[in-house]
Amino acid sequence: MLRVIHAYSVKAGVDERAFVEWLDGRLDDVTRRFGCIGRQTWVYLDGFAGTYERNQPVGRPRYLNEAFWVGEDAANAFRSWLLSPEGAELRTRWFDSITDHTVLRYVDYGPIPAVTDD
């Protein structure tokens, strides 16, 4: 399984609630066709850098949009679609409405198989 996280803030002047609801709805519709098996949007609360005893507050983009994919090929197929003429409308509205965008991709951490003499 592949987990893809988009971190972003909504640009000033954009109706934040309407935009996030629109983005979630559009991504739900489109990503399922490519193998997305779950999505969730999170709102940043707070955070710090350092240890619990010695820390400094940090700021991050306001939203985390995470998607779980059946595999890397599925997520790459969606990315290709998003960059195609067919995906242009979604891509343009999405990226014209946000700032501080970062994408992170993670794969499941599985235990390393034991090597045996068998």
Order of alpha helices (4+ residues) and beta strands (2+ residues): beta-alpha-beta-beta-beta-beta-alpha-alpha-beta
